[in-house]
Amino acid sequence: MNNSEFENKLLLAGLDKLIFSNLTNTPIRTISNWFTSRKGKIAKTPKWVEPYLDLYIKNRKNEIYIEKLHEELIKDIRKNAKD
């Protein structure tokens, strides 16, 4: 994953590099170094980063869905309690 793909995934996940650094216990300097070309090689993130972010995004969407279901359940319970 290149730098722009990484930045886009972070945005989708609702994260920035500092939060990602804290979540993964990866020093921010290390993350910055991922995008520094060395010896003519194109800089990329480590292979684990993309699946990590994909799972994070998927789980975040699931959490939002569960929260909405919970809110609807509470509304239904309160409505039925009044009846």
C-alpha distances in whole Angstrom, upper triangle without the diagonal:
4,7,8,6,6,10,10,10,12,15,15,15,18,17,16,15,18,19,15,17,20,19,17,19,17,19,17,18,15,13,14,14,10,10,13,14,16,18,17,13,10,9,5,6,8,8,10,8,7,10,12,11,12,15,16,16,18,20,21,22,24,26,27,28,30,31,33,34,36,37,39,40,42,43,45,46,48,49,51,52,54,55
4,6,5,6,9,10,11,12,14,16,16,18,17,16,14,18,19,16,17,21,20,18,21,18,18,17,17,15,12,12,12,9,8,11,11,14,17,15,12,8,7,5,6,10,11,13,11,10,14,15,14,15,18,18,18,21,23,23,24,27,28,28,30,32,33,34,36,38,39,40,42,44,45,47,48,50,51,53,54,56,57
4,5,5,6,9,10,11,12,14,15,16,15,13,11,15,17,14,15,19,19,18,19,16,17,14,14,13,10,10,11,8,6,10,11,15,18,16,14,10,8,7,8,11,13,15,12,11,15,16,14,16,19,18,18,21,23,22,24,26,27,27,30,32,32,33,36,37,38,40,42,43,44,46,47,48,50,52,53,55,56
4,5,5,6,9,10,11,12,14,15,14,13,13,16,17,15,17,20,20,19,22,19,20,17,18,17,13,13,14,12,10,13,14,18,21,19,17,13,11,10,11,14,15,17,13,12,16,16,14,15,19,18,17,20,22,21,22,25,26,26,28,31,31,32,34,36,36,38,40,41,42,44,46,47,48,50,52,53,54
4,5,5,6,9,10,11,12,14,14,13,13,17,17,15,17,20,19,18,21,18,20,18,19,17,14,14,16,13,12,15,16,19,22,20,17,14,12,10,10,13,13,14,11,9,13,14,11,12,15,15,14,17,19,19,19,22,24,24,26,28,29,30,32,33,34,36,38,39,40,42,44,45,46,48,49,51,52
4,5,5,6,9,10,10,12,11,10,10,13,14,11,13,16,15,14,17,15,16,14,15,14,10,11,13,10,10,14,15,18,22,20,17,14,12,9,8,11,12,12,8,8,11,11,9,11,14,13,13,16,18,17,19,21,22,23,25,27,27,29,31,32,33,35,37,38,39,41,43,44,45,47,48,50,52
4,6,5,6,9,10,10,9,8,8,12,13,11,13,16,16,16,18,16,17,14,16,15,11,12,14,12,11,15,17,20,23,22,20,16,14,12,11,14,15,15,12,11,14,14,11,13,16,14,13,17,19,17,19,22,22,22,24,27,27,28,30,32,32,34,36,37,38,40,42,43,44,46,47,49,51
4,5,5,6,9,10,10,10,11,15,15,13,16,18,17,18,20,19,20,18,19,19,15,16,18,15,14,18,20,23,26,24,22,18,16,14,13,16,16,16,13,11,14,14,10,11,15,14,12,15,17,16,16,20,21,20,22,25,25,26,28,30,30,32,34,35,36,38,40,41,42,44,45,47,48
4,5,5,6,9,9,10,11,14,13,11,14,16,15,15,18,17,19,17,19,18,14,16,18,15,15,19,21,24,27,25,22,19,17,14,12,14,14,13,10,8,10,10,7,8,11,10,8,12,14,13,14,17,18,18,20,22,23,24,26,27,28,30,32,33,34,36,38,39,40,42,43,45,47
4,5,5,6,5,6,8,11,10,8,11,13,12,13,16,15,16,14,17,16,12,14,17,15,15,18,21,24,27,26,23,20,17,15,13,15,15,14,10,10,12,11,7,10,12,10,9,13,14,12,14,17,17,17,20,22,22,23,26,27,27,30,32,32,34,36,37,38,40,42,43,44,46
4,5,5,6,7,10,13,12,11,14,16,15,16,19,18,19,17,20,19,16,17,20,18,17,21,23,26,30,28,26,22,20,18,16,18,19,18,14,13,15,14,10,12,14,12,10,13,15,13,14,17,17,16,19,21,21,22,25,26,26,28,30,31,32,34,36,37,38,40,41,43,44
4,5,8,10,13,15,13,12,16,17,16,17,20,20,21,19,22,21,18,19,22,20,20,23,25,28,31,30,27,24,22,19,17,19,19,17,14,12,13,13,9,9,12,10,7,10,12,10,10,14,15,14,16,19,19,19,22,24,24,26,28,29,30,32,34,34,36,38,39,41,42
4,5,9,11,13,11,10,13,14,12,14,17,17,19,18,21,20,16,19,21,19,20,23,26,28,32,31,28,25,22,19,16,18,18,16,12,11,12,11,7,8,10,7,5,9,10,8,9,12,12,12,15,17,17,18,21,22,23,25,27,27,29,31,32,33,35,37,38,39,41
4,7,10,12,9,10,13,14,13,15,18,18,19,17,20,20,17,19,22,20,20,24,27,30,33,32,29,26,23,21,18,20,21,19,15,15,16,14,10,12,13,10,8,12,12,9,11,14,13,13,16,18,17,18,21,22,22,24,27,27,28,31,32,33,34,36,37,39,41
4,7,8,6,6,10,11,10,12,14,14,15,13,17,17,14,15,18,17,18,21,24,27,30,30,27,24,21,19,16,18,19,17,13,14,15,13,10,12,13,10,10,14,14,11,14,17,16,16,19,20,20,21,24,25,25,28,29,30,31,34,35,35,37,39,40,41,44
4,6,5,6,9,10,11,12,14,13,13,11,14,14,11,12,16,15,15,18,21,24,28,28,25,22,19,17,15,17,19,17,14,15,17,14,12,15,16,13,13,17,17,15,17,20,19,19,23,24,23,25,28,28,28,31,33,33,34,37,38,39,40,43,43,45,47
4,6,5,6,9,10,10,12,10,10,7,10,11,8,9,12,12,12,15,19,21,25,25,23,20,16,15,13,15,17,16,12,14,16,14,12,15,17,14,15,19,19,17,20,23,22,22,25,27,26,28,31,31,32,34,36,36,38,40,41,42,44,46,46,48,50
4,5,5,6,9,10,10,9,9,6,10,11,9,10,14,14,15,18,21,23,27,27,25,23,19,18,15,17,19,18,14,17,19,16,14,18,19,16,17,20,20,18,21,23,22,23,26,27,26,28,31,31,31,34,36,36,37,40,41,41,43,45,46,47,50
4,5,5,6,9,10,10,11,9,13,14,11,13,17,16,18,20,24,26,30,30,27,25,21,19,16,17,19,17,14,16,17,14,12,16,16,13,14,17,16,15,18,20,18,19,23,23,22,25,27,27,28,31,32,32,34,36,37,37,40,42,42,44,46
4,5,5,6,8,8,10,9,12,12,9,12,15,14,15,18,21,23,27,27,24,22,19,16,13,14,15,13,10,12,14,10,9,13,13,10,12,16,15,14,17,19,18,19,23,23,23,26,28,28,29,32,33,33,35,37,38,39,41,43,43,45,47
4,6,5,6,5,6,6,9,9,7,10,13,13,15,17,20,22,26,26,24,22,18,16,13,14,16,14,11,14,16,12,12,16,16,14,16,19,18,18,21,23,21,23,26,27,26,29,31,31,32,35,36,36,38,40,41,42,44,46,46,48,50
4,6,5,7,8,8,12,12,11,14,16,16,18,21,24,26,29,30,27,26,22,20,17,17,19,16,14,17,17,14,14,17,17,14,16,19,18,17,21,22,20,22,25,25,25,28,30,29,30,33,34,34,36,39,39,39,42,44,44,46,48
4,6,8,10,11,15,14,12,16,18,17,19,22,25,27,30,31,28,26,22,20,16,16,17,14,12,14,14,11,11,14,13,10,13,16,14,14,18,19,17,19,22,22,22,25,27,26,28,31,31,31,34,36,36,37,40,41,41,44,46
4,5,9,10,13,11,11,14,16,15,17,20,23,24,27,28,25,23,20,17,13,13,14,11,10,13,13,9,11,14,13,11,15,17,16,16,19,20,19,22,24,24,25,28,29,29,31,33,34,34,37,39,39,40,43,44,44,47,49
4,6,9,12,10,11,14,15,15,18,20,23,24,27,28,26,24,21,19,15,14,16,13,12,16,16,13,14,18,17,15,18,21,19,19,23,24,23,25,28,27,27,31,32,32,33,36,37,37,39,41,41,43,45,47,47,49,51
4,6,8,7,7,10,11,11,14,16,19,20,23,25,22,21,17,15,12,12,14,12,11,14,16,13,14,17,17,16,19,21,21,21,24,25,24,26,29,29,30,32,34,34,35,38,39,39,42,44,44,45,47,49,49,51,54
4,5,5,7,9,10,11,14,15,18,19,23,24,22,21,17,16,14,14,17,15,14,17,19,16,17,21,21,19,21,24,24,23,27,28,27,29,32,32,32,35,37,36,38,41,41,42,44,46,46,47,50,51,52,53,56
4,5,5,6,9,10,12,13,17,18,22,23,21,20,16,15,13,14,17,16,14,17,19,17,16,20,21,19,21,24,24,23,26,28,27,28,31,32,31,34,36,36,37,40,41,41,43,46,46,47,49,51,51,53,55
4,5,5,6,9,10,11,14,16,19,21,19,18,14,15,13,14,18,17,15,19,21,19,19,22,24,22,24,27,27,26,29,31,30,31,35,35,35,38,40,40,41,44,45,45,47,49,50,51,53,55,55,57,59
4,5,5,6,9,10,13,14,18,19,17,16,12,12,10,11,14,14,13,16,18,16,17,20,21,20,22,25,25,25,28,30,29,31,34,34,35,37,39,39,40,43,44,45,47,49,49,50,53,54,55,57,59
4,5,5,8,10,13,15,18,19,17,15,11,10,8,10,13,13,10,13,16,14,14,17,19,17,19,22,23,22,25,27,27,28,31,32,32,34,36,37,38,40,42,42,44,46,47,48,50,52,52,54,56
4,5,6,7,11,13,17,17,16,14,10,11,10,12,16,16,14,16,19,18,17,20,22,21,22,25,26,25,27,30,30,30,33,35,34,36,39,39,40,43,44,45,46,49,50,50,52,54,55,57,59
4,5,5,8,10,13,15,13,12,9,9,9,11,15,16,14,16,20,19,18,22,23,22,24,27,28,27,30,32,32,33,36,37,37,39,41,42,43,45,47,47,49,51,52,53,55,57,58,59,62
4,6,8,10,13,14,11,10,6,6,5,8,11,13,11,13,16,16,16,18,21,20,21,24,25,25,27,30,30,31,33,35,35,37,39,40,41,43,45,46,47,49,51,52,53,55,56,58,60
4,6,9,13,12,10,8,5,6,7,11,14,15,13,15,18,18,17,20,22,22,22,25,27,26,28,31,31,32,34,36,36,38,40,41,42,44,46,47,48,50,52,53,54,56,57,59,61
4,6,10,10,9,8,6,9,10,13,16,18,16,18,21,21,21,23,26,25,26,29,30,30,32,34,35,35,38,40,40,42,44,45,46,48,50,50,52,54,55,56,58,60,61,62,64
4,7,6,6,6,5,9,11,14,16,19,18,19,22,23,22,25,27,27,28,31,32,32,34,36,37,38,40,42,42,44,46,47,48,50,52,53,54,56,58,59,60,62,63,65,67
4,5,6,7,7,11,13,14,17,20,19,21,24,25,25,27,29,29,30,33,34,35,36,39,39,40,43,44,45,47,49,50,51,53,54,55,57,59,60,61,63,65,66,68,70
4,6,9,10,13,16,17,19,22,22,24,27,27,28,30,32,32,33,36,37,38,39,42,43,44,46,47,48,50,52,53,54,56,58,59,60,62,63,65,66,68,69,71,73
4,7,9,12,16,17,19,23,22,23,26,27,27,29,31,32,32,35,37,37,38,41,42,43,45,47,47,49,51,52,53,55,57,58,59,61,63,64,65,67,68,70,72
4,6,9,12,14,16,19,19,19,22,24,24,25,28,28,29,31,33,34,35,37,39,40,41,43,44,46,48,49,50,52,53,55,56,58,59,61,62,64,65,67,69
4,6,10,12,14,17,16,17,20,21,21,22,25,26,26,28,31,31,32,34,36,36,38,40,41,42,44,46,47,49,50,52,53,55,56,58,59,61,62,64,65
4,7,10,12,15,14,14,18,19,18,20,23,23,24,26,28,28,30,32,33,34,36,38,38,40,42,43,44,46,48,49,50,52,54,55,56,58,60,61,63
4,7,9,11,10,11,14,15,15,17,19,20,20,23,24,25,26,29,30,31,33,34,35,37,39,40,41,43,45,46,47,49,50,52,53,55,56,58,60
4,6,8,7,8,11,12,12,14,16,16,17,20,21,22,24,26,27,28,30,31,32,34,36,37,38,40,42,43,44,46,47,49,50,52,53,55,57
4,6,6,8,10,11,12,14,16,16,18,20,21,22,24,26,27,28,30,31,33,35,36,37,39,41,42,43,45,46,47,49,51,52,53,55,57
4,6,7,8,9,11,12,14,15,17,18,20,21,23,24,25,27,29,30,31,33,35,36,38,39,40,42,44,45,46,48,50,51,52,54,56
4,6,6,6,9,10,11,12,14,16,17,18,20,21,22,25,26,27,28,31,32,33,35,36,37,39,41,42,43,45,47,48,49,51,53
4,6,5,6,9,10,10,12,14,15,16,18,20,21,22,24,26,27,29,30,31,33,35,36,37,39,41,42,43,45,46,47,50,51
4,5,5,6,9,10,11,12,14,15,17,18,20,21,23,24,26,27,29,30,32,33,35,36,38,39,41,42,44,45,46,49,50
4,5,5,6,8,10,10,12,14,15,16,18,20,21,22,24,26,27,28,30,32,33,34,36,37,39,40,42,43,44,47,48
4,5,5,6,9,10,11,12,14,15,16,18,20,21,22,24,26,27,29,30,31,33,35,36,37,39,41,42,43,45,47
4,5,5,6,8,10,10,12,14,15,16,18,20,21,23,24,25,27,29,30,31,33,35,36,37,39,41,42,44,45
4,5,5,6,9,10,11,12,14,16,17,18,20,22,23,24,26,27,29,30,32,33,35,37,38,39,41,43,44
4,5,5,6,8,10,10,12,14,15,16,18,20,21,22,24,26,27,28,30,31,32,34,36,37,38,41,42
4,6,5,6,9,10,10,12,14,15,16,18,20,21,23,24,25,27,29,30,31,33,35,36,37,39,41
4,5,5,6,9,10,11,12,14,15,17,19,20,21,23,24,26,27,29,30,32,33,35,36,38,40
4,5,5,6,9,10,11,12,14,16,17,18,20,21,23,24,26,27,29,31,32,33,35,37,38
4,5,5,6,9,10,10,12,14,15,16,18,20,21,22,24,26,27,28,30,31,32,35,36
4,5,5,6,9,10,11,13,14,15,17,19,20,21,23,25,26,27,29,30,32,33,35
4,5,5,6,9,10,11,12,14,16,17,18,20,21,23,24,26,27,29,30,32,34
4,5,5,6,9,10,10,12,14,15,16,18,20,21,22,24,26,27,28,31,32
4,5,5,6,9,10,10,12,14,15,16,18,20,21,23,24,26,27,29,30
4,5,5,6,9,10,11,13,14,15,17,19,20,21,23,24,26,28,29
4,5,5,6,9,10,11,12,14,16,17,18,20,21,23,24,26,27
4,5,5,6,9,10,10,12,14,15,16,18,20,21,22,25,26
4,5,5,6,9,10,11,12,14,15,17,18,20,21,23,25
4,5,5,6,9,10,11,12,14,15,17,18,20,22,23
4,5,5,6,9,10,11,12,14,15,16,18,20,21
4,5,5,6,9,10,10,12,14,15,16,19,20
4,5,5,6,9,10,11,12,14,15,17,19
4,5,5,6,9,10,10,12,14,16,17
4,5,5,6,9,10,11,12,14,16
4,5,5,6,9,10,10,13,14
4,6,5,6,9,10,11,13
4,5,5,6,8,10,11
4,5,5,6,9,10
4,5,5,6,9
4,5,5,7
4,5,5
4,6
4
